[in-house]
Amino acid sequence: MTIPLLDQVRQLNVEDQLELVEALWNEISSRNAAPPPTDAQIAELDRRLAEHDANPDDIVPWQQVKAEALTSIKESRIRE
C-alpha cells in the first residue's frame, strides 16, 4: 500500500473507514482470497455455534451491534 493512499484513508471519518473496510473485505472474499480460519478461530466458532444452538432466541441484530460499536468509538474519541 502506498503511503499517500493510507494518508487519504486516515482523513476519512470512522464511519467511512468502517465502510471501506467492509467493502474491501467483501471484495477479498468474493475472490475466495480470504485466508482459512486458524484452529483457535474454528474452536471459537464451534463454541459460539453450540451456544447459539442452546439459546437460539438470544441474538442481537447486526445493525444494532454496528450502531453500538460506532457510538462507543465516537464516545471514546470525545473523551480523548
C-alpha positions in Angstrom: 0.0 0.0 0.0 1.3 3.4 -0.8 1.6 6.0 1.9 -0.5 8.6 0.1 -3.4 6.1 -0.1 -3.1 5.4 3.6 -3.0 9.1 4.4 -6.2 9.5 2.4 -7.8 6.7 4.4 -6.7 8.3 7.7 -8.6 11.5 6.7 -11.9 9.7 6.4 -14.2 9.7 9.4 -14.7 6.4 11.3 -17.9 5.5 9.6 -16.4 5.9 6.2 -13.3 3.9 7.3 -15.5 1.1 8.5 -17.5 1.2 5.3 -14.2 0.9 3.3 -13.0 -2.0 5.4 -16.3 -3.8 4.8 -16.1 -3.1 1.1 -12.5 -4.3 0.9 -13.3 -7.5 2.8 -16.3 -8.2 0.6 -14.0 -7.8 -2.5 -11.4 -10.1 -1.0 -14.0 -12.7 -0.1 -15.7 -12.5 -3.5 -12.4 -13.7 -5.0 -12.1 -16.5 -2.4 -8.8 -14.9 -1.3 -9.6 -14.9 2.4 -7.2 -17.0 4.5 -8.7 -20.1 6.1 -9.5 -19.8 9.8 -7.0 -20.9 12.4 -7.5 -23.8 14.7 -8.3 -21.2 17.5 -10.8 -19.5 15.3 -12.5 -22.8 14.4 -12.7 -23.7 18.1 -14.3 -20.3 18.9 -16.8 -20.6 16.0 -17.7 -24.1 17.3 -18.2 -22.7 20.8 -20.4 -19.9 19.5 -22.5 -22.2 17.4 -23.0 -24.5 20.3 -24.1 -21.5 22.4 -26.5 -20.4 19.7 -27.9 -23.9 19.4 -28.5 -23.9 23.1 -30.1 -20.4 23.1 -31.4 -19.7 19.6 -33.5 -16.7 20.7 -30.6 -14.9 22.4 -29.4 -12.8 19.4 -28.6 -9.2 18.6 -29.2 -7.9 15.0 -26.1 -6.8 13.1 -27.4 -3.2 12.7 -27.7 -2.9 16.5 -24.2 -4.2 17.0 -22.8 -1.9 14.4 -24.7 1.2 15.8 -23.5 0.4 19.3 -19.9 0.0 18.1 -19.9 3.3 16.3 -21.4 5.0 19.3 -18.7 3.5 21.5 -16.0 4.7 19.1 -17.4 8.2 19.0 -17.6 8.4 22.7 -14.1 7.2 23.2 -12.8 9.8 20.8 -14.7 12.6 22.6 -13.0 11.6 25.9 -9.5 11.7 24.3 
